[in-house]
């Protein structure tokens, strides 16, 4: 059967700047208005000259320069013997496209390493409710509205099921309400899930996504609580061999006589960038310690 790919949760969530490169180009300039600090003045003397601030004219640069591809050849023998019952090329092309989507996910979630403003926990931390609340506090103290649908958690399955799954208030009936409420494993206090997008529900009203693409390093999962403004990405629309628009993920196939088979190349051109450091929180959780 076909390989099951991790949900592309990050690319669905963070700021998509692809429209800026529809007509070509490889660099996107994103104005960074958040570096400005304005001051309130009092006009005490009528007719006096006003005092002005000097906004910083800076921007964040996103470069679309990562060209990833997957290539494979299906020989005549396999095509002749199996193609009537199993469309090799279609299945493998879909698999290759899924692999490229994972590459974009890894690039986006890998931007955690540049975050410096809000970092909670370390290698020995067993992620629990205290860290969750600290993360929410960090964003709300920076004036982010965490309940506007623009902020979400991104957990590794180990962190979510093994560590957060041990937090009593997330599953205990007395903390949940009526007996009709389902437990933590299905919906629980976290509300309805949406399996096709990796959404497991909400924690304190904030969507919680679970994906195996959350970065692991030094025995630590780099879980995130992030606003959409934290990261950005752009995918260029590639053209097929006939010059027609193909879309973000391009698939091209051609029969190669020297290989006695069909060569298929699936590729994608993209770039990622951190847009706003204070808009995300790194929630470090040990990849070896188990919640009690």
DAJODA-V699011 format. One record per residue. PHI is phi as a letter, one per 40 degrees, with the letter a starting at -180 (* if undefined). PSI is psi in degrees with one decimal (* if undefined). OMEGA is omega in whole degrees, -180 to 180 (none if undefined). Layout:
PHI	PSI	OMEGA
PHI	PSI	OMEGA
//
This chain:
*	162.8	-177
c	147.1	178
c	139.7	178
c	123.5	-177
c	151.3	176
c	148.3	-179
c	137.2	179
c	69.4	-173
c	-37.3	-176
c	-44.1	-179
c	-25.8	177
c	-20.5	-171
b	-50.6	-172
c	171.4	-172
c	117.7	-179
c	114.3	-179
b	19.7	-176
d	-30.5	-178
c	-22.8	-179
c	-14.5	-179
b	16.7	179
c	-40.2	-178
c	9.7	-178
h	-177.6	-178
g	161.2	-177
b	-1.5	-179
b	130.3	178
b	126.5	177
c	119.0	-179
b	111.5	180
d	131.5	-179
b	84.4	-178
c	-10.2	-174
c	-5.2	176
c	-8.3	-177
c	141.6	172
b	116.7	-179
c	151.7	179
b	144.9	179
c	128.5	180
b	153.0	176
b	124.1	-180
c	86.5	-174
c	-30.8	-178
b	112.5	-178
c	133.7	179
g	-10.7	-180
c	154.1	180
c	138.6	-180
c	158.8	177
b	127.8	-177
b	152.1	172
c	164.0	179
b	92.6	-179
d	139.7	178
c	126.9	180
c	74.9	-180
b	162.3	176
a	165.2	175
b	135.4	-177
b	123.9	176
b	120.5	-180
b	123.2	179
c	92.1	-173
a	9.8	177
c	110.7	-178
b	96.8	-179
b	148.9	179
a	160.4	172
b	130.9	-179
b	142.7	178
a	157.3	178
b	131.5	175
b	116.6	-175
c	162.3	-179
d	-35.9	-178
c	-49.1	180
c	-39.9	180
c	-41.2	-177
c	-36.6	-174
c	-26.9	-173
b	-19.6	-173
c	-27.4	-179
c	-27.1	-179
b	-17.7	-173
a	110.2	-177
c	88.3	-177
d	-53.1	-171
c	-42.8	-180
c	-44.5	-179
c	-45.5	-179
c	-32.9	177
c	-42.3	178
c	-40.0	179
c	-41.6	179
c	-42.9	179
c	-39.4	177
c	-36.9	178
c	-38.9	178
c	-36.7	177
c	-36.5	178
c	-36.8	178
c	-39.8	177
c	-41.0	177
d	-46.6	-179
c	-38.8	180
c	-41.9	180
c	-51.4	-179
c	-21.5	177
c	-12.6	178
c	-6.0	177
d	-33.6	-173
c	-19.5	179
c	-6.0	-179
c	130.5	-177
b	-22.9	-175
c	-45.2	-175
b	103.8	178
b	120.8	-177
b	135.8	178
g	175.1	179
a	-163.7	-176
d	-30.5	-176
c	-0.9	-175
c	127.6	169
c	107.6	-173
d	128.9	-178
a	-173.1	-175
c	-33.5	-179
c	-43.8	180
c	-35.7	178
c	-46.1	-179
c	-34.7	176
c	-39.5	179
c	-43.7	179
c	-41.7	179
c	-40.0	-179
c	-41.7	180
c	-42.4	-178
c	-30.1	176
c	-23.9	177
c	15.2	175
g	28.9	171
c	136.4	175
c	106.7	-175
c	-6.7	-177
b	19.0	-178
c	8.0	-179
g	1.8	-178
b	6.5	-179
b	142.8	-178
a	156.7	172
c	147.9	173
b	108.4	-176
b	146.9	168
c	147.1	-180
d	-37.0	180
c	-44.5	179
c	-44.1	-175
c	-52.0	-173
c	-38.5	-174
c	-37.3	-176
c	-58.4	179
c	-26.6	178
c	-11.8	179
c	-0.8	180
c	116.8	-172
d	-45.0	-175
c	-12.9	179
c	-14.8	-178
b	-17.5	-176
c	131.6	-176
d	-39.5	-177
c	-24.5	179
c	-9.0	-174
c	-30.7	-178
h	-138.8	-174
c	155.9	-180
c	-22.0	-180
c	-14.7	-180
c	134.5	180
c	164.1	-178
c	179.2	-176
d	-38.5	-174
c	-34.1	-180
c	-66.9	178
b	-53.8	177
f	-150.6	-180
c	-13.1	-175
c	-3.1	177
g	-177.4	-175
c	144.7	178
b	169.6	176
b	87.7	-172
d	-33.3	-176
c	-16.2	180
b	2.6	-179
g	3.7	180
c	125.0	-180
b	-3.8	-178
h	-150.7	180
b	152.9	172
b	117.1	-174
f	37.0	177
g	0.0	-178
b	128.5	180
d	138.6	179
b	114.5	178
b	143.1	179
b	124.6	-178
a	139.7	178
c	-7.0	-180
c	-6.4	173
d	131.9	-171
c	138.7	177
b	135.5	177
a	142.7	179
f	43.7	180
f	35.5	-178
a	134.0	172
c	130.3	-177
c	71.0	178
c	157.9	-176
b	148.7	163
b	114.7	-170
b	146.7	170
c	154.0	-179
d	-25.7	-178
c	-8.1	-176
c	-46.0	-176
b	153.2	175
b	158.4	178
a	162.2	177
a	137.4	176
b	129.7	178
c	144.5	175
c	113.3	-179
c	156.2	-180
b	146.0	177
c	175.5	-178
d	-24.5	180
c	4.8	178
g	-4.6	-180
c	153.8	178
c	134.3	-178
b	-29.6	-179
h	-173.9	-175
c	-40.3	176
b	118.3	-177
b	138.7	177
b	126.5	179
b	138.8	-178
b	144.1	-179
a	142.6	178
c	129.0	180
b	110.6	-178
c	-38.5	-178
c	-21.0	179
b	-5.9	-176
f	51.6	-180
a	175.0	-179
c	123.1	175
c	127.2	177
b	133.0	177
b	124.5	177
b	125.3	-175
b	167.1	-179
a	139.8	179
b	119.3	-174
a	173.1	174
a	153.0	179
b	156.6	180
a	149.7	171
c	124.3	-178
c	-40.8	-173
a	107.3	-171
c	-42.7	-176
c	-2.9	-177
c	5.0	-179
a	154.8	178
b	129.8	173
c	122.2	178
b	88.6	-178
c	133.9	178
b	134.5	-180
d	142.1	177
c	5.8	-179
b	-28.1	-179
c	138.0	-178
b	134.6	177
c	143.9	-178
c	*	none
//
